[in-house]
Amino acid sequence: MPPPPPTSLPPSLSLAHSLTLSPSHPSPPPLALALEAGFDFRQPGCSMCLAMNSDKLGSGERCASTSNRNFEGRQGAGGRTHLMSPIMAAAAAITGRLADVRALQLPEGAMQVLTVAGESSATQREMWSAATQSAGPIIREEGGGDGGGGGGGGMPRFTVVRGAAAPLNIPNVDTDLIIPKEFLKTIKRTGLGFAAFAEMRYHNPVEVATMGPEIARPNEDFVLNQPQYQDACILVAGPNFGCGSSREHAPWSISGMGIRCIISSSFADIFHSNCMKNGMVPVTLPRAQVLELLADAEALKEVEVDLEAQEVIRECGTRYSFDIDPFRKNCLLNGLDDIGLTMQKMGSIRAFETQRSELYPWLDGATTRVPRLFPVKDMPTETTSHTLETPSPEQWRAEVRARRRAARESRQQQQQQQAG
């Protein structure tokens, strides 16, 4: 193996968002130890993957990664990603540099464990004192049962859609163009219609991502901004539609505009699958037929899509047949997303949970003790990207340094109290 590059890595990254410092804690809490050891904190979202947040690689910094793509600038302008095995990434995290794990050795005696016969640790005593009698399985049902009907999964049914079709004859429209990364700071499926095609749709897409659609300056030349297409329910697109990264926000945003069906000569596989999982029908037709439909859309002729018959019907009466996976067709016709499909098996789930509780009652804590000890706060009703404030890289690093300093001071105070 050639020697690793001498470039130092940025500070290690920790995901311990929920830990808090406690001055009364008898020993340094995990958060304080992590901060003192040099770990920083990642922000939620596609931070290192897309270099979206401020906790990304700086110019000249390197990342030891087990999965991310390693082309230059992917994780931050001027940064470089090195693909390596998990144990090599762990070695880099320990040393703070790209290192050969075979050259690392544990200090003598590091693996020795001291035990005292008849005594248990404070952690074990605390665990046993907090043990409670299991209340049995708790199954949060929302209706449904074995063999139950559809429509319970929260996805609209798709049977027949007829209406205006918008022409977007652009090849290779990727998910970055469908919804730029600045709009990805949400986990909600709704409310992203304003973000679809933002870079083509607005003159000021960055401001829209930061402050919301109220300050948008629409690009009148973009087809979906034109009055005759603003109520379109069908999009006729160019080939290889939805290529690029696999972000599910892309179909969410298109669906949020009111589009129920996209017609193209080819789709990216993941985008094609995500459309059907979110209630939209991606119809694949030969390029010649797509060109006919593009001409109809430009002439403001209506198009009809009949999912049951698997046909696209032009205003002139011409019918084009299309193929679709039978399982996905059934889900779309009955409005069943993944949750809806699962809820159809509530009888089996109920029987399994009852038997599981009898055989392994200690696992009931996942549904009884945790919610009682750690109540879940209501999520905000609006989590779109323009409601979030993103700090600069300098602000983020300053915050991490402040946390590390606070953890160090807290530990010193504890040591002084114990010594006194």
N, C-alpha and C positions, 0 to 999 in steps of 0.2 A: 504494500500500500504506500503511495507517495505521501510525503508529509503534508499535513493539512495547512491551508492558507493561514498566515499569521494574523489575519484580520480578526479583531474581537467582535463578538456577537453583542447585540443590544441586550439590555437587562432581560432576565427570564420573565415569562408571563404567567400569571396565576389567575385562575378562574374563581377564586374564593370570594364571591361578591357578598355572600350572606353573613360572613363572620364579622363580629364587632369586638372592639377592645373593651375589656372589663377591668377596671383598677383593682377590684376585689378578688380577681382570679388568683388562686394560689400559685400558679406557675404561668409562664408566658403562653398566651393563647396561640393557636396555630397561625392566626393572622400576623401577630407580632413577629413570630419566628420566620414566617415567609418573607415579610418585609425586610427584616434584618439580614436575611440571607441573600437579599438582592432581587427578590421577585417583585414584579409590577402587576398591574391589573389590566385585563382586557376589557374593552367596552363591549356591550352587547351588540350583536350584528356581525356583518361581514367585514371585520376589522382587517386582519392580516390577509384574508383570502382575496379580497378585492381592493385592499388599501382604501377602504371607504371612510373609516374613522381616523381620528388623530393618532391612535396607537398602531402605527404602521412603521415600516422600515424607513429610516432616514438615508440620505445619500451616503454611500460607502458602507452601510451596515449590511450584515449578512444574517440569514435565517436558516437554522437547521430544521428541516421539515420532513415529515414522514409521508406527506400526501400531496402538498400543493404543487402546482405547476411551476417549473423553474426557469421561465423566460424572464429576461431582465426587466425590472420595473413592475412586475406583477404585484408585488407586495409593498410597493412604495417606490417613488421615483429615485433612480440611482441605486436601489438596493438589489441584492442578489439572493436567490434562494438555492439552497443545497439540499437535494433529495438524499435521504439516508434512512437506515433502519431505525426502529424505535430505540434500540440500545445505544446507537451512535448519537441520536438526538438527545437522549438522557445524559450521555457523557458531555455533550456540548452545554447542556443546561447546568451541569454540576461545575464545570470548569469555567464557563463564561466564554469559551473559545471553541472553534472547531477542533475536536480532539479525537485521537484513536482510543477507543474504549479498552483495547488490549493493553494499553500502557498505564491504565489506571489500576490502582490497588487500594483495597481497604486498609485502614490502619490496623495494626495488630491488636486483637482483642475486640474489634468493633462488633463482631457478631456474638460475643458472649452475652448471655442473659442471666442476671442474678435473681434467684428466687429464694424465698424463705418459707420453709415448710409450715403449713397450717395457716398461712396468711394470704390474703388476696389484695389486689391492688385497689386503690381508691376508685378507679374507673369501674372495676368489677363490682365493688360494693354499691356504688351509685346506680349501676345498671340493675342489680337485683332489687334494691330498695324501691326503684321506680317501676318495677314490673307490676302489671295489673292483670286481672282475669280477662280473658278474651271475651268480647261481646258477640263473637260470631261474625260471619261474613256480612259486609254491608254492600249491597248491590244497588247502585243508583240507576234506576230504570227510567226510561223515557217512553214507555209504551213499546209495542211490538212483541213478537214471540216467534217460535219456530214456525216457519212457513208463512209468516205474516205478510201483509201487503206492503206496497212501496209507499213512497212519498214521505217517509219519516226521517230521512237523512238530511233535510235542510237544503236540498238541491232542487231547483225547479225542474219539472218534467219537460221533456222535449218530444213533441209529437209532430206538428206541422208548423213551420214558420214561413210566413209570406210577407213581403214588404220590400222596401227600397234596399238596393245593394250599392255599396260604395266601392269604386274601383281604386285599387292601390297596386298598380302594375310595376312594382319595384322588386327585383330579385334579391335574394339573400338578406331579407329583413331579419336581423338578429335580435336577441332579447335585450341587448344593450340599447338598441334603437327603439324597441317597443316600450321599455321602461328603464331609464338610466339608473345607475346605482344610487344616486342621491335620493331616490324615492323609496329605497328598500328598508327603511328603518321602521317597519311595522310588521306585525304578525297577523293583522286582520285581513280577511279576504275582501272586505267591502271598503268603499271610500277611495279607491285608487283610479277611478275613471278619469279624473283630471290629469293623471300622470301618464296615460297612454300616449305614446309617440310624442313625448314632450319636446324633443329636440327638433322635430319637424313641425310641431303644432304651435309652438310659441317662439316669439322673438327673444324672450328672456327666460329660458328654461331653468337656469340656476336660481334666479330669484323666485320662481314659482316653487321650486323644491324647498327653498328656505322659508318662504313667507306664505305660501298657499296660492290657490288659484285666483284669489281676489285681485291680485296685482298683475295677472297674466296679460300679455299683449299678443293676441292671437295672430298667427300668420294666415292671412286670408287666402293665400295660394294653396294651402294644404287642403286636401280633398275633404277631410272630415270636419273642417271648419266652415265649409260652404253650406249655405242654408238648405239646399236640396238633399244633402247627405247627413245632416245632423241627427236625424231620426232613423238612420239606417240600422237594420238588424242583421244584415248579411254583409260580409267583407269579401270581395273577390281580389285575391292577392297574387303576387308574382311567385316564381318557384323558390323552393328551399326556404319557406317561411318559418320563422321561429328558431333559426339556427343560433349557435353561440352557447352561452352558459345556461344552466338548467333552472334558473330562477322561476319559481311558481308564480311570482308576482306578475309575470308577463300575461298569462291568461286571466289573472285576476283583474288587471287593469283594462284589458280589452272587454271583458265581460261587464266591467263597471261602466263602460260607455253604452251598453245596451246591445252589443253584438252577440248574437246567439249562434252564428254559424260562420265559418271561414272556409272559402273555397280556393284551392290552389292545386297546382300540378304536383307539388311535393312539399312535405313538412319535415322538420327535424323530429326525430323519434320521441325525445323527451317532451318537447312542446306538444306534440300530437297527443301523447298520453295525458299530459296535464290538462289539456283542453277538455277531454272527455270526463276527467275526474272533477271538473268544475262546471259541468252542465253545458258546455259548448260542443258543437259537432264540427270537427275538421273533415271536410269533404275533399277527397283526392280524385281529380278527373284528368284526362289527357289534356295536354297543353292546348290543342286545337279547340276543345270544348271550353276551356277556361277563357280563351281569347274571345269566343262568342259571347260568353257571359260578361266579360269586361266591356264589350261593345254595348250590350244591353244596359249595363250599369251607367255608362256614359250617356246613353239615350234616355235615362230615367225610367227604364222599364222595370216592372216588379219581377222578382224571382221568388219561387216557392221551393222549399226543401221539405220533403216528406220522409221522415225517418223510418216510419213503419214500412213504407214501400221501397225505401232506399233509392229515392229518385230526386233529381233536381229538375224542376219544371219551369221552362221559360214562358214569358208572356204570350209568345206565339204558339205555345202548345208543345214544343219539342221537349222530350224527356231524356235526361241523361241518368243512367244508373251508376251507383257507386257502391263500393264494398265497405263493410264495417264489421268489427269483431262482434259476434253474437252476444257475448257476455256484456261488453260495453254498451251495445244497443239496448239490452234489457235494462241496464242501470239507468240510461238516459230516459227511456220511455217511462220508467217508474220513479224517477227522481231519487235514485239511491246513490249516495256517495259512500265512502268507505265506512263511515259511522252508521249510515243507514243499513248497509249490508250486515254489519256486526249486530245491530239491534234486532235483526230478523232471527238471530240465534239466541235470544234471551233465555229460552227454556234450557238449552244446553249450557249456557253460561251459569245460570242459576244452579243447575245440578252439579256442575264442576266446582263452583265456589263452596257449596255446602259440603261436598266430600273433601275438598282441600282443607276446609276449616277443621274438620274432624281429625284428619291425619296430621296436619301441620298448623296447629292453632297459633303458634308464635308468629306466623306470617300475617295474622289479622291486624297486627300493629300498623300495617301500611294503610289501613282504611279506618282505624279507630283512634289510635293514640296520636298519630302525627297531626291530623287536622285539629285535635283538641289542644295539643301543646303549642302548635304553631298555626294560628288562624290565618287563613288566606285573605288578603285584602282585595277589595274589588278593583278590577282593572279600570283604568280611565276609559271613558266612552269614546274619546278621540285619541288615536295614537298615530295619526298620519305624520309624515316626515316633517311637515312645516311646524309642528308643535314641539319639536325637539331642538335643543340647543347643543350644537356640536362644538366642543372646545378645540382650540388650535393645538398642534403637537406640543408647543411650549407650555401651554396651560395644563395639558394632560401630564407632562413630565413633572411640572411643578407640583401638581396635586399628589403624584406618587411620592415625590421626595418629602412632601409635608406629612404624608401618612407614615412613611418610614421613620421620619424624625419623631413623630408622636408615639410610635410604637417603641422606639428606643428609649424615649424619656419615661414612658410608662413602666418599662422593665426596670430602669434604673431606680425609679421611685419604689417599686416593689422590693428590690434588693436592699434599699436603704431601710425600709420599714422592717424587713426581716432581720437585718443586722442590728437595728435598734431594739 
